[in-house]
């Protein structure tokens, strides 16, 4: 089972940069992400989803 990443271990700016790099190499119109790993607390999963939706998704839509 993967070890959950702590919310402060990877800055959201780095998440965005990595996704942009991936998009440059592999252009696409859709993105599938998995955030609900077994054993992960529901609150953590929800927080991650909300942060992704507010911090990353709006920027990705502009690509």
PDBQT receptor file of N, H, CA, C and O in Angstrom, charges set to zero:
ATOM      1  N   UNK A   1       0.850  -1.177   0.000  1.00  0.00    +0.000 N 
ATOM      2  CA  UNK A   1       0.000   0.000   0.000  1.00  0.00    +0.000 C 
ATOM      3  C   UNK A   1       0.894   1.238   0.000  1.00  0.00    +0.000 C 
ATOM      4  O   UNK A   1       1.835   1.317   0.789  1.00  0.00    +0.000 OA
ATOM      5  N   UNK A   2       0.609   2.208  -0.879  1.00  0.00    +0.000 N 
ATOM      6  H   UNK A   2      -0.156   2.143  -1.520  1.00  0.00    +0.000 HD
ATOM      7  CA  UNK A   2       1.415   3.426  -0.897  1.00  0.00    +0.000 C 
ATOM      8  C   UNK A   2       1.244   4.236   0.377  1.00  0.00    +0.000 C 
ATOM      9  O   UNK A   2       0.177   4.254   0.991  1.00  0.00    +0.000 OA
ATOM     10  N   UNK A   3       2.310   4.895   0.751  1.00  0.00    +0.000 N 
ATOM     11  H   UNK A   3       3.177   4.880   0.252  1.00  0.00    +0.000 HD
ATOM     12  CA  UNK A   3       2.276   5.764   1.925  1.00  0.00    +0.000 C 
ATOM     13  C   UNK A   3       1.667   7.094   1.497  1.00  0.00    +0.000 C 
ATOM     14  O   UNK A   3       2.137   7.697   0.533  1.00  0.00    +0.000 OA
ATOM     15  N   UNK A   4       0.628   7.568   2.195  1.00  0.00    +0.000 N 
ATOM     16  H   UNK A   4       0.246   7.078   2.978  1.00  0.00    +0.000 HD
ATOM     17  CA  UNK A   4       0.024   8.853   1.820  1.00  0.00    +0.000 C 
ATOM     18  C   UNK A   4       1.044   9.988   1.900  1.00  0.00    +0.000 C 
ATOM     19  O   UNK A   4       1.870  10.031   2.812  1.00  0.00    +0.000 OA
ATOM     20  N   UNK A   5       0.976  10.884   0.956  1.00  0.00    +0.000 N 
ATOM     21  H   UNK A   5       0.305  10.850   0.215  1.00  0.00    +0.000 HD
ATOM     22  CA  UNK A   5       1.835  12.066   0.953  1.00  0.00    +0.000 C 
ATOM     23  C   UNK A   5       1.199  13.104   1.855  1.00  0.00    +0.000 C 
ATOM     24  O   UNK A   5      -0.001  13.361   1.764  1.00  0.00    +0.000 OA
ATOM     25  N   UNK A   6       1.987  13.690   2.711  1.00  0.00    +0.000 N 
ATOM     26  H   UNK A   6       2.962  13.481   2.784  1.00  0.00    +0.000 HD
ATOM     27  CA  UNK A   6       1.473  14.728   3.597  1.00  0.00    +0.000 C 
ATOM     28  C   UNK A   6       1.180  15.979   2.780  1.00  0.00    +0.000 C 
ATOM     29  O   UNK A   6       1.868  16.277   1.804  1.00  0.00    +0.000 OA
ATOM     30  N   UNK A   7       0.154  16.700   3.192  1.00  0.00    +0.000 N 
ATOM     31  H   UNK A   7      -0.405  16.458   3.985  1.00  0.00    +0.000 HD
ATOM     32  CA  UNK A   7      -0.299  17.852   2.411  1.00  0.00    +0.000 C 
ATOM     33  C   UNK A   7       0.767  18.927   2.238  1.00  0.00    +0.000 C 
ATOM     34  O   UNK A   7       0.696  19.719   1.298  1.00  0.00    +0.000 OA
ATOM     35  N   UNK A   8       1.745  18.968   3.123  1.00  0.00    +0.000 N 
ATOM     36  H   UNK A   8       1.803  18.325   3.887  1.00  0.00    +0.000 HD
ATOM     37  CA  UNK A   8       2.773  20.000   3.013  1.00  0.00    +0.000 C 
ATOM     38  C   UNK A   8       4.067  19.474   2.401  1.00  0.00    +0.000 C 
ATOM     39  O   UNK A   8       5.062  20.199   2.376  1.00  0.00    +0.000 OA
ATOM     40  N   UNK A   9       4.088  18.228   1.904  1.00  0.00    +0.000 N 
ATOM     41  H   UNK A   9       3.280  17.639   1.924  1.00  0.00    +0.000 HD
ATOM     42  CA  UNK A   9       5.334  17.660   1.419  1.00  0.00    +0.000 C 
ATOM     43  C   UNK A   9       5.658  18.043  -0.023  1.00  0.00    +0.000 C 
ATOM     44  O   UNK A   9       6.834  18.087  -0.384  1.00  0.00    +0.000 OA
ATOM     45  N   UNK A  10       4.671  18.319  -0.846  1.00  0.00    +0.000 N 
ATOM     46  H   UNK A  10       3.716  18.283  -0.552  1.00  0.00    +0.000 HD
ATOM     47  CA  UNK A  10       4.900  18.773  -2.217  1.00  0.00    +0.000 C 
ATOM     48  C   UNK A  10       4.102  20.057  -2.423  1.00  0.00    +0.000 C 
ATOM     49  O   UNK A  10       2.874  20.040  -2.343  1.00  0.00    +0.000 OA
ATOM     50  N   UNK A  11       4.783  21.161  -2.685  1.00  0.00    +0.000 N 
ATOM     51  H   UNK A  11       5.781  21.174  -2.750  1.00  0.00    +0.000 HD
ATOM     52  CA  UNK A  11       4.054  22.415  -2.896  1.00  0.00    +0.000 C 
ATOM     53  C   UNK A  11       3.141  22.310  -4.122  1.00  0.00    +0.000 C 
ATOM     54  O   UNK A  11       3.483  21.655  -5.107  1.00  0.00    +0.000 OA
ATOM     55  N   UNK A  12       1.986  22.959  -4.049  1.00  0.00    +0.000 N 
ATOM     56  H   UNK A  12       1.708  23.492  -3.250  1.00  0.00    +0.000 HD
ATOM     57  CA  UNK A  12       1.042  22.920  -5.161  1.00  0.00    +0.000 C 
ATOM     58  C   UNK A  12       1.658  23.500  -6.421  1.00  0.00    +0.000 C 
ATOM     59  O   UNK A  12       1.300  23.088  -7.525  1.00  0.00    +0.000 OA
ATOM     60  N   UNK A  13       2.567  24.438  -6.283  1.00  0.00    +0.000 N 
ATOM     61  H   UNK A  13       2.857  24.773  -5.387  1.00  0.00    +0.000 HD
ATOM     62  CA  UNK A  13       3.229  25.002  -7.464  1.00  0.00    +0.000 C 
ATOM     63  C   UNK A  13       4.046  23.932  -8.183  1.00  0.00    +0.000 C 
ATOM     64  O   UNK A  13       4.124  23.927  -9.411  1.00  0.00    +0.000 OA
ATOM     65  N   UNK A  14       4.651  23.030  -7.421  1.00  0.00    +0.000 N 
ATOM     66  H   UNK A  14       4.588  23.033  -6.423  1.00  0.00    +0.000 HD
ATOM     67  CA  UNK A  14       5.420  21.937  -8.026  1.00  0.00    +0.000 C 
ATOM     68  C   UNK A  14       4.497  20.921  -8.697  1.00  0.00    +0.000 C 
ATOM     69  O   UNK A  14       4.829  20.381  -9.752  1.00  0.00    +0.000 OA
ATOM     70  N   UNK A  15       3.361  20.665  -8.099  1.00  0.00    +0.000 N 
ATOM     71  H   UNK A  15       3.091  21.103  -7.241  1.00  0.00    +0.000 HD
ATOM     72  CA  UNK A  15       2.376  19.773  -8.718  1.00  0.00    +0.000 C 
ATOM     73  C   UNK A  15       1.991  20.340 -10.079  1.00  0.00    +0.000 C 
ATOM     74  O   UNK A  15       1.965  19.620 -11.077  1.00  0.00    +0.000 OA
ATOM     75  N   UNK A  16       1.698  21.617 -10.109  1.00  0.00    +0.000 N 
ATOM     76  H   UNK A  16       1.719  22.202  -9.299  1.00  0.00    +0.000 HD
ATOM     77  CA  UNK A  16       1.314  22.275 -11.361  1.00  0.00    +0.000 C 
ATOM     78  C   UNK A  16       2.449  22.198 -12.384  1.00  0.00    +0.000 C 
ATOM     79  O   UNK A  16       2.208  21.875 -13.548  1.00  0.00    +0.000 OA
ATOM     80  N   UNK A  17       3.671  22.488 -11.966  1.00  0.00    +0.000 N 
ATOM     81  H   UNK A  17       3.867  22.750 -11.021  1.00  0.00    +0.000 HD
ATOM     82  CA  UNK A  17       4.818  22.451 -12.875  1.00  0.00    +0.000 C 
ATOM     83  C   UNK A  17       5.004  21.059 -13.465  1.00  0.00    +0.000 C 
ATOM     84  O   UNK A  17       5.260  20.923 -14.661  1.00  0.00    +0.000 OA
ATOM     85  N   UNK A  18       4.878  20.031 -12.641  1.00  0.00    +0.000 N 
ATOM     86  H   UNK A  18       4.669  20.141 -11.669  1.00  0.00    +0.000 HD
ATOM     87  CA  UNK A  18       5.039  18.657 -13.128  1.00  0.00    +0.000 C 
ATOM     88  C   UNK A  18       3.942  18.294 -14.123  1.00  0.00    +0.000 C 
ATOM     89  O   UNK A  18       4.211  17.634 -15.128  1.00  0.00    +0.000 OA
ATOM     90  N   UNK A  19       2.729  18.710 -13.858  1.00  0.00    +0.000 N 
ATOM     91  H   UNK A  19       2.511  19.246 -13.042  1.00  0.00    +0.000 HD
ATOM     92  CA  UNK A  19       1.634  18.431 -14.786  1.00  0.00    +0.000 C 
ATOM     93  C   UNK A  19       1.834  19.178 -16.104  1.00  0.00    +0.000 C 
ATOM     94  O   UNK A  19       1.522  18.648 -17.171  1.00  0.00    +0.000 OA
ATOM     95  N   UNK A  20       2.348  20.399 -16.038  1.00  0.00    +0.000 N 
ATOM     96  H   UNK A  20       2.601  20.830 -15.172  1.00  0.00    +0.000 HD
ATOM     97  CA  UNK A  20       2.628  21.158 -17.259  1.00  0.00    +0.000 C 
ATOM     98  C   UNK A  20       3.714  20.470 -18.084  1.00  0.00    +0.000 C 
ATOM     99  O   UNK A  20       3.602  20.377 -19.307  1.00  0.00    +0.000 OA
ATOM    100  N   UNK A  21       4.759  19.990 -17.420  1.00  0.00    +0.000 N 
ATOM    101  H   UNK A  21       4.849  20.065 -16.427  1.00  0.00    +0.000 HD
ATOM    102  CA  UNK A  21       5.822  19.271 -18.120  1.00  0.00    +0.000 C 
ATOM    103  C   UNK A  21       5.263  18.019 -18.792  1.00  0.00    +0.000 C 
ATOM    104  O   UNK A  21       5.591  17.722 -19.941  1.00  0.00    +0.000 OA
ATOM    105  N   UNK A  22       4.434  17.304 -18.078  1.00  0.00    +0.000 N 
ATOM    106  H   UNK A  22       4.168  17.546 -17.145  1.00  0.00    +0.000 HD
ATOM    107  CA  UNK A  22       3.824  16.099 -18.644  1.00  0.00    +0.000 C 
ATOM    108  C   UNK A  22       2.958  16.465 -19.848  1.00  0.00    +0.000 C 
ATOM    109  O   UNK A  22       2.972  15.768 -20.862  1.00  0.00    +0.000 OA
ATOM    110  N   UNK A  23       2.215  17.544 -19.735  1.00  0.00    +0.000 N 
ATOM    111  H   UNK A  23       2.203  18.110 -18.911  1.00  0.00    +0.000 HD
ATOM    112  CA  UNK A  23       1.332  17.975 -20.826  1.00  0.00    +0.000 C 
ATOM    113  C   UNK A  23       2.136  18.383 -22.065  1.00  0.00    +0.000 C 
ATOM    114  O   UNK A  23       1.720  18.118 -23.193  1.00  0.00    +0.000 OA
ATOM    115  N   UNK A  24       3.278  19.022 -21.854  1.00  0.00    +0.000 N 
ATOM    116  H   UNK A  24       3.616  19.237 -20.938  1.00  0.00    +0.000 HD
ATOM    117  CA  UNK A  24       4.121  19.417 -22.986  1.00  0.00    +0.000 C 
ATOM    118  C   UNK A  24       4.619  18.196 -23.749  1.00  0.00    +0.000 C 
ATOM    119  O   UNK A  24       4.687  18.208 -24.978  1.00  0.00    +0.000 OA
ATOM    120  N   UNK A  25       4.967  17.146 -23.017  1.00  0.00    +0.000 N 
ATOM    121  H   UNK A  25       4.912  17.136 -22.019  1.00  0.00    +0.000 HD
ATOM    122  CA  UNK A  25       5.481  15.921 -23.640  1.00  0.00    +0.000 C 
ATOM    123  C   UNK A  25       4.360  15.047 -24.190  1.00  0.00    +0.000 C 
ATOM    124  O   UNK A  25       4.548  14.350 -25.187  1.00  0.00    +0.000 OA
ATOM    125  N   UNK A  26       3.208  15.080 -23.553  1.00  0.00    +0.000 N 
ATOM    126  H   UNK A  26       3.055  15.646 -22.743  1.00  0.00    +0.000 HD
ATOM    127  CA  UNK A  26       2.076  14.226 -23.905  1.00  0.00    +0.000 C 
ATOM    128  C   UNK A  26       0.795  15.051 -23.919  1.00  0.00    +0.000 C 
ATOM    129  O   UNK A  26      -0.016  14.935 -23.000  1.00  0.00    +0.000 OA
ATOM    130  N   UNK A  27       0.594  15.876 -24.935  1.00  0.00    +0.000 N 
ATOM    131  H   UNK A  27       1.253  15.971 -25.681  1.00  0.00    +0.000 HD
ATOM    132  CA  UNK A  27      -0.604  16.723 -24.973  1.00  0.00    +0.000 C 
ATOM    133  C   UNK A  27      -1.885  15.890 -24.871  1.00  0.00    +0.000 C 
ATOM    134  O   UNK A  27      -2.010  14.833 -25.490  1.00  0.00    +0.000 OA
ATOM    135  N   UNK A  28      -2.811  16.382 -24.092  1.00  0.00    +0.000 N 
ATOM    136  H   UNK A  28      -2.710  17.240 -23.589  1.00  0.00    +0.000 HD
ATOM    137  CA  UNK A  28      -4.084  15.681 -23.921  1.00  0.00    +0.000 C 
ATOM    138  C   UNK A  28      -5.176  16.694 -23.577  1.00  0.00    +0.000 C 
ATOM    139  O   UNK A  28      -4.901  17.859 -23.286  1.00  0.00    +0.000 OA
ATOM    140  N   UNK A  29      -6.402  16.224 -23.618  1.00  0.00    +0.000 N 
ATOM    141  H   UNK A  29      -6.625  15.278 -23.855  1.00  0.00    +0.000 HD
ATOM    142  CA  UNK A  29      -7.532  17.084 -23.281  1.00  0.00    +0.000 C 
ATOM    143  C   UNK A  29      -8.210  16.656 -21.988  1.00  0.00    +0.000 C 
ATOM    144  O   UNK A  29      -9.102  17.347 -21.496  1.00  0.00    +0.000 OA
ATOM    145  N   UNK A  30      -7.792  15.514 -21.431  1.00  0.00    +0.000 N 
ATOM    146  H   UNK A  30      -7.068  14.952 -21.831  1.00  0.00    +0.000 HD
ATOM    147  CA  UNK A  30      -8.401  15.005 -20.209  1.00  0.00    +0.000 C 
ATOM    148  C   UNK A  30      -7.315  14.571 -19.226  1.00  0.00    +0.000 C 
ATOM    149  O   UNK A  30      -6.203  14.223 -19.625  1.00  0.00    +0.000 OA
ATOM    150  N   UNK A  31      -7.650  14.597 -17.957  1.00  0.00    +0.000 N 
ATOM    151  H   UNK A  31      -8.553  14.880 -17.634  1.00  0.00    +0.000 HD
ATOM    152  CA  UNK A  31      -6.730  14.178 -16.902  1.00  0.00    +0.000 C 
ATOM    153  C   UNK A  31      -7.499  13.341 -15.894  1.00  0.00    +0.000 C 
ATOM    154  O   UNK A  31      -8.547  13.758 -15.400  1.00  0.00    +0.000 OA
ATOM    155  N   UNK A  32      -6.980  12.172 -15.594  1.00  0.00    +0.000 N 
ATOM    156  H   UNK A  32      -6.129  11.833 -15.995  1.00  0.00    +0.000 HD
ATOM    157  CA  UNK A  32      -7.582  11.325 -14.561  1.00  0.00    +0.000 C 
ATOM    158  C   UNK A  32      -6.598  11.242 -13.397  1.00  0.00    +0.000 C 
ATOM    159  O   UNK A  32      -5.430  10.900 -13.584  1.00  0.00    +0.000 OA
ATOM    160  N   UNK A  33      -7.071  11.552 -12.215  1.00  0.00    +0.000 N 
ATOM    161  H   UNK A  33      -8.019  11.830 -12.063  1.00  0.00    +0.000 HD
ATOM    162  CA  UNK A  33      -6.217  11.473 -11.030  1.00  0.00    +0.000 C 
ATOM    163  C   UNK A  33      -6.893  10.600  -9.984  1.00  0.00    +0.000 C 
ATOM    164  O   UNK A  33      -8.119  10.514  -9.923  1.00  0.00    +0.000 OA
ATOM    165  N   UNK A  34      -6.080   9.959  -9.170  1.00  0.00    +0.000 N 
ATOM    166  H   UNK A  34      -5.084  10.028  -9.219  1.00  0.00    +0.000 HD
ATOM    167  CA  UNK A  34      -6.584   9.085  -8.122  1.00  0.00    +0.000 C 
ATOM    168  C   UNK A  34      -6.084   9.633  -6.793  1.00  0.00    +0.000 C 
ATOM    169  O   UNK A  34      -4.876   9.724  -6.577  1.00  0.00    +0.000 OA
ATOM    170  N   UNK A  35      -6.982   9.990  -5.920  1.00  0.00    +0.000 N 
ATOM    171  H   UNK A  35      -7.963   9.916  -6.096  1.00  0.00    +0.000 HD
ATOM    172  CA  UNK A  35      -6.604  10.594  -4.644  1.00  0.00    +0.000 C 
ATOM    173  C   UNK A  35      -7.031   9.782  -3.437  1.00  0.00    +0.000 C 
ATOM    174  O   UNK A  35      -6.567  10.042  -2.327  1.00  0.00    +0.000 OA
ATOM    175  N   UNK A  36      -7.889   8.821  -3.625  1.00  0.00    +0.000 N 
ATOM    176  H   UNK A  36      -8.266   8.610  -4.527  1.00  0.00    +0.000 HD
ATOM    177  CA  UNK A  36      -8.461   8.095  -2.490  1.00  0.00    +0.000 C 
ATOM    178  C   UNK A  36      -7.802   6.730  -2.332  1.00  0.00    +0.000 C 
ATOM    179  O   UNK A  36      -8.400   5.703  -2.656  1.00  0.00    +0.000 OA
ATOM    180  N   UNK A  37      -6.570   6.724  -1.834  1.00  0.00    +0.000 N 
ATOM    181  H   UNK A  37      -6.084   7.558  -1.571  1.00  0.00    +0.000 HD
ATOM    182  CA  UNK A  37      -5.851   5.475  -1.619  1.00  0.00    +0.000 C 
ATOM    183  C   UNK A  37      -6.395   4.765  -0.390  1.00  0.00    +0.000 C 
ATOM    184  O   UNK A  37      -6.827   5.415   0.562  1.00  0.00    +0.000 OA
ATOM    185  N   UNK A  38      -6.379   3.438  -0.401  1.00  0.00    +0.000 N 
ATOM    186  H   UNK A  38      -6.029   2.909  -1.174  1.00  0.00    +0.000 HD
ATOM    187  CA  UNK A  38      -6.855   2.686   0.770  1.00  0.00    +0.000 C 
ATOM    188  C   UNK A  38      -6.094   3.114   2.028  1.00  0.00    +0.000 C 
ATOM    189  O   UNK A  38      -4.871   3.246   2.015  1.00  0.00    +0.000 OA
ATOM    190  N   UNK A  39      -6.819   3.321   3.076  1.00  0.00    +0.000 N 
ATOM    191  H   UNK A  39      -7.813   3.213   3.086  1.00  0.00    +0.000 HD
ATOM    192  CA  UNK A  39      -6.221   3.700   4.349  1.00  0.00    +0.000 C 
ATOM    193  C   UNK A  39      -6.052   5.195   4.540  1.00  0.00    +0.000 C 
ATOM    194  O   UNK A  39      -5.662   5.638   5.620  1.00  0.00    +0.000 OA
ATOM    195  N   UNK A  40      -6.336   5.974   3.520  1.00  0.00    +0.000 N 
ATOM    196  H   UNK A  40      -6.653   5.614   2.643  1.00  0.00    +0.000 HD
ATOM    197  CA  UNK A  40      -6.221   7.425   3.634  1.00  0.00    +0.000 C 
ATOM    198  C   UNK A  40      -7.477   7.972   4.299  1.00  0.00    +0.000 C 
ATOM    199  O   UNK A  40      -8.595   7.594   3.948  1.00  0.00    +0.000 OA
ATOM    200  N   UNK A  41      -7.283   8.850   5.246  1.00  0.00    +0.000 N 
ATOM    201  H   UNK A  41      -6.375   9.157   5.532  1.00  0.00    +0.000 HD
ATOM    202  CA  UNK A  41      -8.428   9.429   5.946  1.00  0.00    +0.000 C 
ATOM    203  C   UNK A  41      -9.302  10.220   4.974  1.00  0.00    +0.000 C 
ATOM    204  O   UNK A  41      -8.799  10.909   4.087  1.00  0.00    +0.000 OA
ATOM    205  N   UNK A  42     -10.602  10.109   5.154  1.00  0.00    +0.000 N 
ATOM    206  H   UNK A  42     -11.011   9.549   5.875  1.00  0.00    +0.000 HD
ATOM    207  CA  UNK A  42     -11.553  10.766   4.263  1.00  0.00    +0.000 C 
ATOM    208  C   UNK A  42     -11.341  12.278   4.229  1.00  0.00    +0.000 C 
ATOM    209  O   UNK A  42     -11.428  12.895   3.167  1.00  0.00    +0.000 OA
ATOM    210  N   UNK A  43     -11.066  12.866   5.370  1.00  0.00    +0.000 N 
ATOM    211  H   UNK A  43     -10.996  12.366   6.233  1.00  0.00    +0.000 HD
ATOM    212  CA  UNK A  43     -10.851  14.313   5.430  1.00  0.00    +0.000 C 
ATOM    213  C   UNK A  43      -9.645  14.750   4.619  1.00  0.00    +0.000 C 
ATOM    214  O   UNK A  43      -9.672  15.795   3.969  1.00  0.00    +0.000 OA
ATOM    215  N   UNK A  44      -8.581  13.945   4.655  1.00  0.00    +0.000 N 
ATOM    216  H   UNK A  44      -8.560  13.096   5.183  1.00  0.00    +0.000 HD
ATOM    217  CA  UNK A  44      -7.383  14.269   3.892  1.00  0.00    +0.000 C 
ATOM    218  C   UNK A  44      -7.675  14.196   2.400  1.00  0.00    +0.000 C 
ATOM    219  O   UNK A  44      -7.256  15.061   1.632  1.00  0.00    +0.000 OA
ATOM    220  N   UNK A  45      -8.404  13.149   1.996  1.00  0.00    +0.000 N 
ATOM    221  H   UNK A  45      -8.745  12.446   2.620  1.00  0.00    +0.000 HD
ATOM    222  CA  UNK A  45      -8.756  12.998   0.585  1.00  0.00    +0.000 C 
ATOM    223  C   UNK A  45      -9.598  14.171   0.116  1.00  0.00    +0.000 C 
ATOM    224  O   UNK A  45      -9.353  14.728  -0.954  1.00  0.00    +0.000 OA
ATOM    225  N   UNK A  46     -10.576  14.544   0.901  1.00  0.00    +0.000 N 
ATOM    226  H   UNK A  46     -10.776  14.091   1.770  1.00  0.00    +0.000 HD
ATOM    227  CA  UNK A  46     -11.451  15.664   0.535  1.00  0.00    +0.000 C 
ATOM    228  C   UNK A  46     -10.641  16.965   0.441  1.00  0.00    +0.000 C 
ATOM    229  O   UNK A  46     -10.824  17.749  -0.490  1.00  0.00    +0.000 OA
ATOM    230  N   UNK A  47      -9.759  17.185   1.399  1.00  0.00    +0.000 N 
ATOM    231  H   UNK A  47      -9.610  16.549   2.156  1.00  0.00    +0.000 HD
ATOM    232  CA  UNK A  47      -8.928  18.397   1.385  1.00  0.00    +0.000 C 
ATOM    233  C   UNK A  47      -8.061  18.442   0.124  1.00  0.00    +0.000 C 
ATOM    234  O   UNK A  47      -7.931  19.489  -0.511  1.00  0.00    +0.000 OA
ATOM    235  N   UNK A  48      -7.473  17.305  -0.229  1.00  0.00    +0.000 N 
ATOM    236  H   UNK A  48      -7.578  16.455   0.287  1.00  0.00    +0.000 HD
ATOM    237  CA  UNK A  48      -6.636  17.246  -1.427  1.00  0.00    +0.000 C 
ATOM    238  C   UNK A  48      -7.448  17.548  -2.679  1.00  0.00    +0.000 C 
ATOM    239  O   UNK A  48      -6.995  18.275  -3.562  1.00  0.00    +0.000 OA
ATOM    240  N   UNK A  49      -8.646  16.988  -2.748  1.00  0.00    +0.000 N 
ATOM    241  H   UNK A  49      -9.014  16.397  -2.031  1.00  0.00    +0.000 HD
ATOM    242  CA  UNK A  49      -9.509  17.225  -3.905  1.00  0.00    +0.000 C 
ATOM    243  C   UNK A  49      -9.905  18.698  -4.001  1.00  0.00    +0.000 C 
ATOM    244  O   UNK A  49      -9.897  19.283  -5.084  1.00  0.00    +0.000 OA
ATOM    245  N   UNK A  50     -10.249  19.286  -2.868  1.00  0.00    +0.000 N 
ATOM    246  H   UNK A  50     -10.256  18.811  -1.988  1.00  0.00    +0.000 HD
ATOM    247  CA  UNK A  50     -10.656  20.693  -2.859  1.00  0.00    +0.000 C 
ATOM    248  C   UNK A  50      -9.497  21.613  -3.238  1.00  0.00    +0.000 C 
ATOM    249  O   UNK A  50      -9.676  22.575  -3.986  1.00  0.00    +0.000 OA
ATOM    250  N   UNK A  51      -8.309  21.309  -2.715  1.00  0.00    +0.000 N 
ATOM    251  H   UNK A  51      -8.165  20.528  -2.108  1.00  0.00    +0.000 HD
ATOM    252  CA  UNK A  51      -7.143  22.122  -3.050  1.00  0.00    +0.000 C 
ATOM    253  C   UNK A  51      -6.786  21.983  -4.525  1.00  0.00    +0.000 C 
ATOM    254  O   UNK A  51      -6.456  22.969  -5.184  1.00  0.00    +0.000 OA
ATOM    255  N   UNK A  52      -6.851  20.763  -5.040  1.00  0.00    +0.000 N 
ATOM    256  H   UNK A  52      -7.119  19.962  -4.505  1.00  0.00    +0.000 HD
ATOM    257  CA  UNK A  52      -6.570  20.562  -6.459  1.00  0.00    +0.000 C 
ATOM    258  C   UNK A  52      -7.566  21.352  -7.305  1.00  0.00    +0.000 C 
ATOM    259  O   UNK A  52      -7.188  22.010  -8.274  1.00  0.00    +0.000 OA
ATOM    260  N   UNK A  53      -8.831  21.279  -6.931  1.00  0.00    +0.000 N 
ATOM    261  H   UNK A  53      -9.138  20.744  -6.143  1.00  0.00    +0.000 HD
ATOM    262  CA  UNK A  53      -9.884  21.969  -7.688  1.00  0.00    +0.000 C 
ATOM    263  C   UNK A  53      -9.715  23.487  -7.645  1.00  0.00    +0.000 C 
ATOM    264  O   UNK A  53     -10.020  24.170  -8.624  1.00  0.00    +0.000 OA
ATOM    265  N   UNK A  54      -9.239  24.015  -6.536  1.00  0.00    +0.000 N 
ATOM    266  H   UNK A  54      -8.992  23.461  -5.741  1.00  0.00    +0.000 HD
ATOM    267  CA  UNK A  54      -9.122  25.475  -6.416  1.00  0.00    +0.000 C 
ATOM    268  C   UNK A  54      -7.760  26.014  -6.859  1.00  0.00    +0.000 C 
ATOM    269  O   UNK A  54      -7.682  27.136  -7.360  1.00  0.00    +0.000 OA
ATOM    270  N   UNK A  55      -6.693  25.243  -6.688  1.00  0.00    +0.000 N 
ATOM    271  H   UNK A  55      -6.756  24.331  -6.281  1.00  0.00    +0.000 HD
ATOM    272  CA  UNK A  55      -5.345  25.741  -6.967  1.00  0.00    +0.000 C 
ATOM    273  C   UNK A  55      -4.779  25.297  -8.314  1.00  0.00    +0.000 C 
ATOM    274  O   UNK A  55      -4.046  26.055  -8.949  1.00  0.00    +0.000 OA
ATOM    275  N   UNK A  56      -5.101  24.097  -8.757  1.00  0.00    +0.000 N 
ATOM    276  H   UNK A  56      -5.697  23.481  -8.241  1.00  0.00    +0.000 HD
ATOM    277  CA  UNK A  56      -4.468  23.532  -9.943  1.00  0.00    +0.000 C 
ATOM    278  C   UNK A  56      -5.396  23.502 -11.148  1.00  0.00    +0.000 C 
ATOM    279  O   UNK A  56      -5.016  23.936 -12.235  1.00  0.00    +0.000 OA
ATOM    280  N   UNK A  57      -6.596  22.998 -10.966  1.00  0.00    +0.000 N 
ATOM    281  H   UNK A  57      -6.905  22.645 -10.083  1.00  0.00    +0.000 HD
ATOM    282  CA  UNK A  57      -7.516  22.820 -12.100  1.00  0.00    +0.000 C 
ATOM    283  C   UNK A  57      -7.753  24.108 -12.895  1.00  0.00    +0.000 C 
ATOM    284  O   UNK A  57      -7.733  24.061 -14.125  1.00  0.00    +0.000 OA
ATOM    285  N   UNK A  58      -7.975  25.249 -12.247  1.00  0.00    +0.000 N 
ATOM    286  H   UNK A  58      -7.991  25.286 -11.248  1.00  0.00    +0.000 HD
ATOM    287  CA  UNK A  58      -8.200  26.472 -13.037  1.00  0.00    +0.000 C 
ATOM    288  C   UNK A  58      -7.008  26.820 -13.938  1.00  0.00    +0.000 C 
ATOM    289  O   UNK A  58      -7.193  27.300 -15.057  1.00  0.00    +0.000 OA
ATOM    290  N   UNK A  59      -5.798  26.580 -13.452  1.00  0.00    +0.000 N 
ATOM    291  H   UNK A  59      -5.648  26.191 -12.543  1.00  0.00    +0.000 HD
ATOM    292  CA  UNK A  59      -4.604  26.862 -14.254  1.00  0.00    +0.000 C 
ATOM    293  C   UNK A  59      -4.473  25.869 -15.404  1.00  0.00    +0.000 C 
ATOM    294  O   UNK A  59      -4.074  26.243 -16.507  1.00  0.00    +0.000 OA
ATOM    295  N   UNK A  60      -4.808  24.604 -15.149  1.00  0.00    +0.000 N 
ATOM    296  H   UNK A  60      -5.132  24.300 -14.253  1.00  0.00    +0.000 HD
ATOM    297  CA  UNK A  60      -4.695  23.590 -16.195  1.00  0.00    +0.000 C 
ATOM    298  C   UNK A  60      -5.687  23.848 -17.326  1.00  0.00    +0.000 C 
ATOM    299  O   UNK A  60      -5.406  23.531 -18.481  1.00  0.00    +0.000 OA
ATOM    300  N   UNK A  61      -6.818  24.408 -17.007  1.00  0.00    +0.000 N 
ATOM    301  H   UNK A  61      -7.046  24.665 -16.068  1.00  0.00    +0.000 HD
ATOM    302  CA  UNK A  61      -7.821  24.697 -18.042  1.00  0.00    +0.000 C 
ATOM    303  C   UNK A  61      -7.289  25.678 -19.088  1.00  0.00    +0.000 C 
ATOM    304  O   UNK A  61      -7.770  25.706 -20.220  1.00  0.00    +0.000 OA
ATOM    305  N   UNK A  62      -6.304  26.473 -18.706  1.00  0.00    +0.000 N 
ATOM    306  H   UNK A  62      -5.913  26.450 -17.786  1.00  0.00    +0.000 HD
ATOM    307  CA  UNK A  62      -5.748  27.476 -19.620  1.00  0.00    +0.000 C 
ATOM    308  C   UNK A  62      -4.723  26.883 -20.587  1.00  0.00    +0.000 C 
ATOM    309  O   UNK A  62      -4.308  27.554 -21.532  1.00  0.00    +0.000 OA
ATOM    310  N   UNK A  63      -4.313  25.645 -20.362  1.00  0.00    +0.000 N 
ATOM    311  H   UNK A  63      -4.650  25.101 -19.593  1.00  0.00    +0.000 HD
ATOM    312  CA  UNK A  63      -3.300  25.032 -21.242  1.00  0.00    +0.000 C 
ATOM    313  C   UNK A  63      -3.873  24.701 -22.599  1.00  0.00    +0.000 C 
ATOM    314  O   UNK A  63      -3.161  24.182 -23.459  1.00  0.00    +0.000 OA
TER     315      UNK A  63
